[in-house]
């Protein structure tokens, strides 16, 4: 991302296990949690689950793991890039009677200036593409797909009155995304170690 998202404390290189080893590692945890505690809902703790999610589901089904909800999270642009895999994943959920929950997508804002300030690294068009994909998945698999809570910046130190009007318009047009989010007078605290803190300091907004 050439600098990294301003919410992240690290912009270093991520190292991933090969797909086969990743699936084996996750299966070990899944089997333990189900046998020990009876869990049927699982959250995949990876920002890029698309490289292994199909293989994992096939393995879970093959080993008779009971699944109620399988929650995955990612970035908006990665979801769009992996649209085909996500569609296949929801198809597997439909076939095997469980729910794919797409969570914590960092929409952050439907205003390009916000995405630029917080160094999200993609154009606002990616947000609108992801919204349409979510609408499509809800339509084709209403019982097997849900979108969980997503990240929004909301009111921030750089926002203008004109942009606040845009927020209101966005909330009206995409109410299904904003149902559990309120653009109110909340207090946002930024840790000193975050890049966004340094920008606030530089711009005299602390």
N, C-alpha and C positions, 0 to 999 in steps of 0.2 A: 504493500500500500504506500510505500515511499514516505514513511513518517508515522503511519498508523493512525487509527481512529483516536480521537481526543479523549475518549472515555477509557482507553486501555493504558495500562501502566508499562506495557512492554511492546516493542515493535521489532523484536528479534525474529529469528527464523524458527518455525515450528517443525518438529521432527515427528513423523508418523510411523507407526508400525506398519508392516505390509498388511494387506487386507485379510489374508488368512489368519495371521497372528492376532489381528484386531478382533476378528469374529470369535476366535477361540477364547480370548481374554474376556470378552463380553459374555459369552455363553457360560463361562465359569461363574461369573457373578450372578447372572440370571438364574441359573440352576440353584445356587446357594440361597438366594433371596426367596425363591419360590418354595423350596423345600423347607427352609428354616422359618420363614415368616408368612408364607402363603401369598406373597405379592403377585399380582397379575398386571399391574401397571408399572411401566418403566420409563425413565427419562434417559435418552442417549446424550451423555455429556460431551458432545463434540460440536464444534461450529461447522464442521464439514462432514455430515453423516452420509452424504450421497455416494461416497466412494465405496462404502461397505454395507449400506442399509438393506439392499436386496438380498445379499448373501446372508446377512444376519437373520432376516425374517424367514428365509428358506430353512436355515438351520434350526431356528426356534420351532417351526412347524414340524420339521422332521423329527425333532426330539420331544415332541408332544408338550411343549411349554404352553400353558394357558395364558393367553394375552387378552387383556381388556382394553388397555390404552398403551400405545407406544408413542411417546412424545419425542419430537425432534426439533432442533433449533438450528438457525443458520443466519446468514446475511441475505438481504434482499437480492443483491446481484447474483449471489451463488444459487439461490433458489431459482431465479430466472434461467441461469446457465444450465441448471440440472432439471429443467421442467419435465423432460421425458422420464427421468428416473423417478421424480416425485409422482407423476401420473401412474407409473407402474407400481410404485409402492402403495398408493391408495387402492389400486386394483387388487393387490395382494391382501390388503386389509379387508376389502369387500368380500373377496373369495373366502377368507378365513374368519370372517365375522369378528373383527376387532376395529379399534379406532386409531387412526393416525392423527395426532395433535401437533400442528405446526405452531411452535411457540418462539417467543423472544426474537422475532424478526426486528432488526433495528431500522424500522421506517424512519424514526427520529423526527422527520418533518416532511411536509409536502411543499416546502419552500426551498429553492435551490441555495439561497444565501445561507440558510441554516446548515445545510449539508456541507457547504464549503467551509464555513467557520469551524465546524466540528470535525473537519477533515475526514468525512465518511468515505471519500474516494470513488464516488459514482454519481451519475446524473440523476435528476429527479424522475426522469422517464422510467428508470428501473423500479421506482416505487409504484408507479401506475401499472406497470406490467405485472408486478407481483399481486396487486389488488385484483386485477382481472383474473389472474390464475387462481387466487383464493375463491373468488366468486364461482369460477368454473368448477372447481373441486367440490364446493358446497352443493352445487347443482347436480353433479353427476353421482355424488356419494354422500348424501345428507346424513346418513346414519353411520358412516365410516370415516368421515373427515371433520375435523374442527380446527379452528384457529384459536390458539390460546392468547394470553396477553402479549402485547408487542411494545417495543420501546419507542417513546416519543419524547422529544426535547421539551415541547410546550413553551411556556413563557420563559424567556432567557434574557440575559443582560444586553444583547445586541438587537433585540426585536424592535420593530417600529410599529406605529399605529396602523399603517397600511398593511403590514404583514399580519397583524392581529385579525384584521378583517378577512384575510386569506385563510387563516386558521379556522375561523367560524364557517367559512364556505366549505372548506375541506371536511369539517366535522359533519356538515349537513349532507354532503355528497357521498360520504363513506361512513355513514353512521354505524354500520356493522363492525367497523374497526375501532370506533371510538366509544362504544357502549360502556366499557369499563374504565374509560379514561376521561378525566375532567381537566380542561385547561383553566385552572383556577389560579388563585394567588398563592401558590405553593412556594415554599422556601427550598431552594436547591443548594446543597453543600458539595463543594468540590475539594477533594483531597489535594494537598500541596504537591503530591508526587505526580499528579496527572498533567499532561501537556496543556489541557484547557485552563488550568490554574495559571500557568505561565502566561498564556494569552490574555487572561483577565487582568493580570498584573501589568503586562505591557500596555494594554489599552486603557489603563487607569480605571478599571471597573470593579475592583475588589471592594 
